[in-house]
Amino acid sequence: MQWLTPTRTGFRQAGHYLLNMRLAIVAIQLVAMAVAEYMLALSYQSEALILVVAYGIIAVSGWLWFTRYPPRSSAMVSLGLTLDLVLIGGWVFLTGGYTNPLISLLLLPIAMTIILVPLYQSIAITLIGVSIYTSLMIWHAPVTYDHHNTDLAQLHLVGMWITFVITATIFLLVVGALARRLQRNQTQLAQIRENRLRDEQIITMGLSAASVAHRLGTPLNTLMLLVEEMKANDQDRGVVTGDLALMQNQLELCNSHLDQLSAAARHAKNAQPEVIPVASWMKRLRESATLLWPAAPIEWVMPFPDQPVAVDATLDQAILNVLDNALKVSPMWVAVSAEPTRDGGVEIIVKDRGEGMERAFQESAGEQVVISENGLGVGLFLSNATIQRLGGTLEARAAREGTTMVITLPATGTTATGGAR
């Protein structure tokens, strides 16, 4: 797992977990002192109690500091955790040193250090913790001056068991929660990186398309002038005029598409999606499809729902790209229908009777550029990116009788983040 240095927001969130850890340690120390005092007379009860109270005050003050003035670097966090080790070590020194089973509490700041600060600081604090433990083996205050009537060995064994249970619980609640939060953050960052790479691909394709549109404008205008000149000079109007008229129609269609592309590029940054009824939008798509494929056997399944949907010009092109792919694999029959969803959205369903998609392509429709025998292979990829941008999803369902493409669009006004399934 790669190391990710927490931001100031991350340190502010970590302050809550540090407060819980420190208050739990204070509570454990107070309970341990109460039990020990009940069974024997502590040698330095007052000094140990003052140190515990001071630790509690420092814990609350540290939490307020993290909340209001989160540190800009991990150095201050490491300093605070080092102070934890010193205070815990001081309390253990006054309550028996290494013979105190609660000496394992020194592991808790070290565990938090491993999660919150860089590796070199974690190593330094770990060495400090080991040094404190070693020092307590050499120098420590006695638990009591008179323990002839108390079985200290049995008390130590019971204390070790209690310490293990408490330490394991704190690890689970505090360290585990921090680890899960970091994992969620890493997952979100990975998703952001994937979306950024996809968006960069789309931007590159968009810039290329705009450049091509600009370069195609001049030769198309030249062809239009040549057609007009050929029509004017044509003598055999029964043979050539029809072909010239068809050529002129196709050139005008190309010019229209280039104008739409240029307009979409100009308004892509600031334009808001258009909210129209699904029935009106489907009628517009039907008209566009009729112009593109006059003889195509497209069955438009009526009626269409009247609920509103947020669309733009890029979404129109995305649906037409899906329809174009369906016509290529199923030139004899394609069906288009629209159905409302339970959450107020709409599903656009495109069915064909082609041979179906490969399994790998079916599972991630439109997630990557694929090899296409009839084109560049980027149409479905761009369609899926457009649908995702508007909060929808693109799903492919392959069966023996053909392939069904389901475009799900959210209800108007929702901000759900879509994706291909």
Secondary structure, 3 states (H helix, E strand, C coil): CCCCCCCHHHHHHHHHHHHHHHHHHHHHHHHHHHHHHHHCCCCCHHHHHHHHHHHHHHHHHHHHHHHHCCCCCHHHHHHHHHHHHHHHHHHHHHCCHHHCHHHHHHHHHHHHHHHHCCHHHHHHHHHHHHHHHHHHHHCCCCCCCCCCCCCHHHHHHHHHHHHHHHHHHHHHHHHHHHHHHHHHHHHHHHHHHHHHHHHHHHHHHHHHHHHHHHHHHHHHHHHHHHHHHHHHHCCCCCCCHHHHHHHHHHHHHHHHHHHHHHHHHHHCCCCCCEEEEHHHHHHHHHHHHHHHCCCCCEEECCCCCCCEEEECHHHHHHHHHHHHHHHHHCCCCEEEEEEECCCCCEEEEEEECCCCCCHHHHHCCCCCCCCCCCCCCCHHHHHHHHHHHCCCEEEEEEECCEEEEEEEECCCCCCCCCCCC
